[in-house]
Amino acid sequence: MMGQDVGRGTGPREGIGYFARFGVTERLIAETLAAALSRGGEHADVFFQHRVGSDLGLEDGAVNRAYASVELGVGVRVVKGDQTGYGYTEDLSLPALLECARTAAAIADGPGRPGPARFHLRSDLPDRYPLVRPWDEVRPEEKLPLVAGLNERAFAADPRIKKVSVFLRDEAGAVLVADSSGRIVEDRQPMTLLYLSVLAEEGGRREQNGYNVAGRAGFEFYTPDRLDRVVREAVARTAILFEAGPPPAGEMPVVLAAGSSGILLHEAIGHGMEADFNRKGVSIYADKIGKPIAKPFVNIVDDAANPGARGAINVDDEGNAAGTTHLVENGILATYLHDAISAKHYGVAPTGNGRRESYRHPPLPRMRSTYMLPGPHKKDEIIRSVKKGIYCVNFSNGQVNIGAGDFTFYVKNGWLIEDGKLTRPVKDVNIIGNGPKALEQVDMVSDDLAIDEGGWTCGKDGQSVPVSQGLPTVRVAKMTVGGRG
C-alpha cells in the first residue's frame, strides 16, 4: 500500500486525492452520511485514515526490532445532543460503510434528515509539516547507519556506558474528514520519533537515563546538530546521576526549567481546561471563565501552529481549522479547549481541539502543544531569588486527578538551589501539589520559552495522541518536595 507518494505533499489538498486510490468518492461519502442521518441525528461525519509505520530498534550494536505496520479504516460518528453514536470498519466498500453508519445512527430515534446535496472541498488550510525526504522514499539501509552511529557514539562518549538502546519510528499517511454540512478536508500527516537510552556503571552502581526527539517531519529531521544533542543529552543526564543525591523534603520554592517541565503544565493544568471536563462540571475550572486564576504576567496557549512540532496539526479530526488558542490571558481564564460538541454547548466556535487516536475512536477535546508564554523575568534572576529550593530539569512521569488537579510528579534530574545558586545535583525527586493552586503560586516567569521536542503522548479515555509542550523558566513560590533517603 505504500505508493511512491504516500508521504509526499503533506497538508490539505483540494478534492479527494490521497484516498481516491482506495476507492473513496464523493458518492460513497454521501451515501454513508445519508445512512448515518437516517434516524434523525443532528450531525454526522466520516473519518478515513491510512497510516504506514516503520520501527527499527538497535541494542548494543545489533538490530533487535524491525517491522512495519499498516492501518486503513474509517469511523462514522452521529451526534444527537450531547450523545454520540460511533462505528468503524477496515472495509471501505459501500455495504460495510452503510452498516457502520446504521450502527452509529442508532443513537437517535426519529425522522431521518437529508445528507449533504453537495460537498465543499476545503483547500485553504496551512501546511505546517512540509517534507524534504518523505519516509516512503527512505530505504532501510539509510536508517540503519543513523541508529548504528548513535550506538557507537554513545559508547564512545563515556567509558562508564555499558548498554545502549536506540529506537527509530517513522510514519506516513493521511486522514480525510467529511461531514453532514458538506465539508471535506484531507490532510497528509508524517511523524517520526528517535529515542536513545544508555545504562552506565561506576563503582558497582548502575544508572540509566535517555533522551528523545520527535516531530512531524521526514528523514531531514535528523540533522547533525540534532543527533549530536541526542547523544550529548542522553549521556550527560545519565552521568550526572552518579553525583546526585536525594533532595531535602518539605515545602519550598520550586523552579521549573524551560522546556520539558511543560509536562506539569500539560497534566496538572491543561487537562482541566478541556471543555468536556468543564461541561460535565468535573474540572475545578468549570466556573472560572473570565476570572483571574494566575498572576497578571501569566499567559498560556494551546497551539497547533508550531511548524513541524509533534503536536502540530493543520486541521483537527473533526475537520475544523486548528490555530492558536489563548487559554489564559494576563492571568485570566479566557476559554476552554473545544471540540464541536462542547463548542455548541457553550455557544462558541470550535477551537480546533477535536482529536482522536485513530478511526477506531470518536474525537474528544484534546491538547496539541500547550505552553506558557515568556514573562518579564530572567532565568538567573529567578535562580538568585531562591534561598533554598529545587530546580527541576527532567520529568519522567506523574499522576494527576484531573477534576481536582492534585498531582504527583517524578523528577529524574534536578539541582538543589542554595542561597541563589545551583549547588548539587539531585535525583528521585517527587513533586506533590495541586495544579490550579500551583498556577496561582507561579510568581516569576522568565523570557526563555523552550518548546520541548520530546515524543510526548497524551492519554485520555483510553485514547493516545501525539502532543508537544513547553515552558519558560518558572518559579512556583511553594510546593511539597519529597525524595528517597
Summary of the structure (lengths in Angstrom):
residues: 485
radius of gyration: 23.9
end to end distance: 55.1
largest distance: 76.0
contacts: 1793
relative contact order: 0.14
helix: 22%
strand: 40%
